[in-house]
């Protein structure tokens, strides 16, 4: 059995999409705090309002999704999408019309 292929279906990615109000100083502070919560939990900014995180297993994915849900702001729209590593690698990315590499998972062992 090819374990690398099997792992591509067990390893997961979480994408958090959000559109938070930023009209007032208080709203900007809430949006900034939510971004910081994501960064503190190991998410990386993909685009300004899209953050992603590599997870070693489906169980680990659920832990990080629940952490995100525990810090949802009262206002705004937030989406959480989980995809397998295999699905994630199918993404096509372009920077200034040039195709670029899809980010890969961390090179170090995750300890939980």
Beta strands, then each sheet from edge to edge (+ up, - down):
strand 1: 12-19
strand 2: 44-47
strand 3: 50-55
strand 4: 77-84
strand 5: 93-95
strand 6: 98-100
sheet 1: 2+ 3- 1+ 4-
sheet 2: 5+ 6-
end
